[in-house]
């Protein structure tokens, strides 16, 4: 088997995932696109491992670690997306930057008009 076939397939998978990350607004679709990109990397690792005839099979071992990390990433990512969807009603990635808490307001500005007059006297 030539190395070009899995390499071309990996490039197509990676480009599809990259397009999905850059163009999609839904957080679940972005997570799926990241998974496509990780699978493209896994395909390259295994293909080069077979092509180089590595006796330790380092590419395949690293692929197993990447699969485990990807599973953990998806679990945490979906938990965050579900939490955001419950609180906001949508999982639009562009609106997620609104999650930052506002800057701390000094006590004098946070006080009502009666307390401001009292503080001024």
Secondary structure, DSSP 8 states (H G I E B T S, - for coil): --HHHHHHHHHHHHHHHHHHHHH--BHHHHHHHHHHHHHHHHHHHHHHHHHHT-SS-HHHHHHHHHHHHHHHHHHHHHHHHHHHHHHHS--BGGGGGGGS------HHHHS-HHHHHHHH-
